[in-house]
Amino acid sequence: MKSNLNPLLRLLLPAVLLLGLLLGGTATAASKTEIDAEIRASLGKLYEEYPEARELVAQAKGLLVFPQVLKAGFILGGEFGEGALLLGGRPVQYYRTTGLSFGLQAGAQGKAQVIMFMNDEVLAKFRQSKGWEAGVDGSIAALEFGTGGTLNTRTVKAPIVGFVFDNRGLMVNASLAGSKFWRIEKQDPNAIAPAEPPAPPVAPGEPEPALAPVENSVALEN
């Protein structure tokens, strides 16, 4: 039977299937505690390598941090990561980011993303959205450093700015266009479940509530 798929789609299909397997393996659900620890480590690394970033972060109304965004693929690539929105240095909501990219790409790569909302208006629009896409719902200006580690003032003035960096440092000309951000709920596995409320007291003259019958059990003997 002759295939109806065009040559380009036949070429991309194996890459799409491989990408799904790769992202499926890396999309393990991290706990709130794990994400919070990774965020602290990523910000610490950013401040250590680029001290001026600390002052800029302090000016932001909100900070969206993804400590590890994994990118995998060959011709068609995909990205996946989990992080949190910080207000006043504290996480208030957890997010997931996804994205697609085209072109020759080698294996799986990891990077961190720090996105800063510099005024209340852009922060409110982001928080109200059910699925925010960079380049569609708002533009993110990638921050750049000049000679001597000074920030490029042109990018600093944008309403939404971001750092993208990996183990080698700040990624030059990195674009976040096309990245999508979704709210997610996170549970802390170490959290203690709330105790069940006590039964209401029995009013005078009312019978005690009947207990559920207990089935007879027979001990097994060797």
C-alpha positions as CSV (number, residue, x, y, z in Angstrom):
1,M,0.0,0.0,0.0
2,K,1.4,3.4,-1.0
3,S,2.0,5.8,1.8
4,N,0.2,9.2,1.6
5,L,2.9,10.9,3.8
6,N,5.0,13.4,2.0
7,P,8.8,13.0,2.1
8,L,9.3,15.8,4.7
9,L,6.7,14.3,7.1
10,R,8.2,10.8,6.7
11,L,11.6,12.3,7.6
12,L,10.2,14.1,10.7
13,L,8.0,11.3,12.0
14,P,10.8,9.3,13.5
15,A,12.2,12.4,15.2
16,V,8.8,13.2,16.6
17,L,8.4,9.7,18.1
18,L,12.0,9.8,19.5
19,L,11.3,13.3,21.0
20,G,8.2,11.9,22.7
21,L,10.1,9.1,24.2
22,L,12.9,11.4,25.4
23,L,10.6,14.0,26.9
24,G,8.5,11.2,28.4
25,G,11.6,10.0,30.2
26,T,12.6,13.4,31.4
27,A,9.2,14.7,32.4
28,T,9.3,13.0,35.8
29,A,7.3,14.9,38.4
30,A,9.6,16.7,40.8
31,S,8.3,17.7,44.2
32,K,8.0,21.2,45.5
33,T,11.0,20.7,47.8
34,E,13.1,19.5,44.9
35,I,12.1,22.4,42.6
36,D,12.7,25.0,45.3
37,A,16.2,23.6,46.0
38,E,17.1,23.7,42.3
39,I,15.8,27.2,42.0
40,R,18.0,28.4,44.9
41,A,21.0,26.7,43.3
42,S,20.4,28.2,39.9
43,L,20.0,31.7,41.3
44,G,23.1,31.3,43.4
45,K,25.1,30.4,40.3
46,L,23.6,33.3,38.3
47,Y,24.6,35.8,41.1
48,E,28.0,34.3,41.4
49,E,28.9,34.7,37.7
50,Y,27.0,37.9,37.1
51,P,26.7,40.0,40.3
52,E,24.8,42.7,38.5
53,A,21.9,40.3,38.0
54,R,21.1,40.4,41.7
55,E,20.2,44.1,41.6
56,L,18.1,43.6,38.5
57,V,16.2,40.7,40.1
58,A,15.5,42.9,43.1
59,Q,13.8,45.4,40.9
60,A,11.5,42.8,39.3
61,K,7.9,42.5,40.4
62,G,7.9,38.8,39.8
63,L,10.5,36.2,38.9
64,L,9.8,33.0,36.9
65,V,12.6,30.4,37.3
66,F,13.1,27.1,35.5
67,P,16.3,25.6,36.9
68,Q,16.5,22.9,34.3
69,V,14.9,23.0,30.8
70,L,15.8,20.0,28.8
71,K,16.0,20.1,25.0
72,A,16.1,17.0,22.9
73,G,15.7,16.0,19.3
74,F,17.5,15.9,15.9
75,I,15.7,17.9,13.2
76,L,12.6,18.6,15.3
77,G,13.5,19.4,18.9
78,G,11.4,19.9,22.0
79,E,11.9,21.5,25.4
80,F,10.5,20.7,28.8
81,G,11.0,22.1,32.3
82,E,9.4,22.8,35.6
83,G,9.8,25.8,37.8
84,A,8.1,28.4,39.9
85,L,7.0,32.0,40.0
86,L,8.6,33.9,42.9
87,L,7.1,37.0,44.5
88,G,9.2,38.6,47.2
89,G,11.6,35.7,46.9
90,R,9.0,33.1,47.7
91,P,7.4,30.6,45.3
92,V,3.6,31.3,44.9
93,Q,2.8,29.1,41.9
94,Y,4.5,26.3,40.0
95,Y,4.8,26.2,36.2
96,R,5.7,24.0,33.3
97,T,7.4,25.2,30.1
98,T,7.3,23.5,26.7
99,G,8.5,24.4,23.3
100,L,9.5,23.2,19.8
101,S,12.4,24.1,17.6
102,F,13.5,23.2,14.1
103,G,17.0,22.7,12.6
104,L,19.9,20.4,13.2
105,Q,20.4,19.7,17.0
106,A,22.7,17.4,18.8
107,G,21.3,15.1,21.4
108,A,19.9,16.3,24.7
109,Q,20.9,19.7,26.2
110,G,20.0,21.4,29.5
111,K,19.8,25.1,30.4
112,A,18.2,27.3,33.0
113,Q,15.8,30.2,32.4
114,V,15.2,33.2,34.7
115,I,12.4,35.5,33.5
116,M,11.7,38.8,35.1
117,F,8.4,40.8,35.0
118,M,9.5,44.4,35.5
119,N,6.1,45.9,36.1
120,D,2.8,45.0,37.7
121,E,0.8,45.0,34.5
122,V,2.8,42.4,32.6
123,L,3.0,40.3,35.8
124,A,-0.8,40.4,36.2
125,K,-1.5,39.4,32.6
126,F,0.9,36.4,33.0
127,R,-0.7,35.2,36.2
128,Q,-4.2,35.5,34.8
129,S,-3.4,33.5,31.6
130,K,-4.2,29.8,31.4
131,G,-1.4,29.3,28.9
132,W,1.1,32.0,28.2
133,E,3.2,32.0,25.0
134,A,6.4,34.0,24.5
135,G,6.2,36.1,21.4
136,V,2.4,35.9,21.3
137,D,1.1,37.0,24.7
138,G,4.3,39.0,25.4
139,S,7.9,39.4,24.3
140,I,10.8,38.4,26.4
141,A,14.0,40.3,25.8
142,A,17.1,38.1,26.4
143,L,19.6,39.9,28.6
144,E,23.1,40.4,27.4
145,F,26.3,41.5,29.1
146,G,28.8,43.8,27.6
147,T,32.6,44.0,28.2
148,G,33.5,43.9,31.9
149,G,30.2,42.1,32.7
150,T,28.0,45.2,32.5
151,L,24.4,44.7,31.5
152,N,23.2,45.9,28.1
153,T,20.9,48.8,28.9
154,R,18.8,48.3,25.8
155,T,17.5,45.0,27.1
156,V,17.1,46.1,30.7
157,K,14.4,48.6,29.7
158,A,12.1,45.9,28.3
159,P,9.0,45.0,30.4
160,I,9.9,41.3,30.4
161,V,13.5,40.3,30.4
162,G,15.2,37.0,30.9
163,F,18.5,35.1,31.4
164,V,19.2,31.8,29.7
165,F,22.4,30.1,30.8
166,D,24.0,26.7,31.1
167,N,27.1,25.2,32.6
168,R,29.3,27.4,30.3
169,G,27.6,30.6,31.3
170,L,25.1,33.0,29.7
171,M,23.8,31.8,26.3
172,V,24.3,34.6,23.7
173,N,21.4,35.3,21.3
174,A,19.2,32.8,23.1
175,S,15.5,33.3,22.2
176,L,12.5,32.3,24.3
177,A,10.0,33.0,21.5
178,G,7.6,30.1,21.1
179,S,8.0,28.9,24.7
180,K,4.7,28.2,26.4
181,F,4.1,28.3,30.2
182,W,1.4,26.5,32.1
183,R,0.3,26.5,35.7
184,I,0.7,23.2,37.5
185,E,-0.1,21.9,40.9
186,K,2.6,20.5,43.0
187,Q,2.4,18.3,46.1
188,D,5.1,18.0,48.8
189,P,5.6,14.3,49.5
190,N,6.8,15.1,53.1
191,A,3.7,17.1,53.9
192,I,1.6,15.7,56.7
193,A,-2.0,15.0,55.8
194,P,-4.6,16.8,57.9
195,A,-6.2,14.8,60.7
196,E,-9.8,13.8,60.3
197,P,-12.2,16.0,62.3
198,P,-13.6,14.4,65.5
199,A,-17.1,13.0,65.5
200,P,-19.8,15.4,66.7
201,P,-21.0,14.9,70.3
202,V,-24.2,12.9,70.9
203,A,-27.1,14.9,72.2
204,P,-28.7,13.8,75.5
205,G,-31.3,11.2,74.9
206,E,-30.1,10.1,71.5
207,P,-28.7,6.6,71.0
208,E,-25.0,6.1,70.4
209,P,-24.2,5.5,66.7
210,A,-23.9,1.9,65.9
211,L,-20.4,0.5,65.1
212,A,-19.8,-1.3,61.8
213,P,-19.8,-5.0,62.3
214,V,-16.4,-6.7,62.5
215,E,-16.0,-9.8,60.4
216,N,-14.7,-12.9,62.1
217,S,-11.1,-13.7,61.2
218,V,-9.4,-17.1,61.3
219,A,-5.7,-17.3,62.0
220,L,-3.8,-19.4,59.5
221,E,-1.7,-22.1,61.1
222,N,1.1,-24.0,59.5
